[in-house]
Amino acid sequence: MTADSAATVPVGGPSGTPSAPLRVSAVHRPPKADVAVLGVAVTAVGTSGPLIAAAAAPAMAIAFWRNAIAAAVFAPYVLLRRNLRAELRGLGRRTTLLALVSGLILGAHFATWTPSAKMSSVASATAFAATQPIFAAIVAKVLGHHVPRRAFGGIAVAFVGVIVLSGVDFHASARAFQGDLLALSAAAFAAVYMTIGGEVRKTASLPTYAFLCYGAASVFLIGAAVATGSSLVGFGANAWLKIGALTLLAQFLGHTLFNRVVKTTSATVISTAILLEVPTAAVIAAVFLHQIPSVWAIPGAVLILGGLLLVVTANRGQSAH
């Protein structure tokens, strides 16, 4: 089972009588294979903010198309393969419902994250979105999982690094402040989406889950586009090129790989690893968008790495269950 898969594990006492249940930790050292996959995923998702900011298209259109294209790619793979069709039919009502709910929450994440990257600077929006591990740890705690104090300390250190690195300005314009609040909301949605995904992936394969999740997110984003009066078409070739790059990098190599490792690495650890998206996005934005990060970039990055190390070693010697 995964580290987030159960709140308690019964442990027998020396006389064979049940003793107090052992709580499963929401924080653990990821399997070695997951570490490499997480490295690719974090690097890929770091392109999200800069590509969104640079794309001359409505935020809801960008959010919709990255999910719709991904769902359309997974659809024939799932529906034309006999074993995956059988899996889809046999998932069960609970798992199917959870996958669809996860997709709706992912849609809410993109409906808040995408406009935030356009309303605020890439570094600031990414920094606020990087509060995801705080929400993930809170969700894990509410669900009864054990979150060591050292992990909370590491999350705090890493988030201080995020603030230092991005040079977040709380006295920015009203538009930028609204963007920051949207990014903060996006972080909460992402933490819930990742936690539900970990539950679904106990029984569902990656292609089946991605098909259901991205499909549900696309439906949600159609509604969001209608509600905000956003057009889903009518923009230039350059915008489509950036949407394509966003889908390939942040969606397939980012979110889909996160959904791969969430089966064996807890949502709290994955959310904390995503903090490394901040320096990646800051560098890309500086080079291509001329959004120069603060002089505190190096110490900020050191704090992020130090905080991440505290989290993944909070239960020294414990591996994923």
Summary of the structure (lengths in Angstrom):
residues: 321
radius of gyration: 19.6
end to end distance: 5.1
largest distance: 72.9
contacts: 1218
relative contact order: 0.24
helix: 71%
strand: 3%
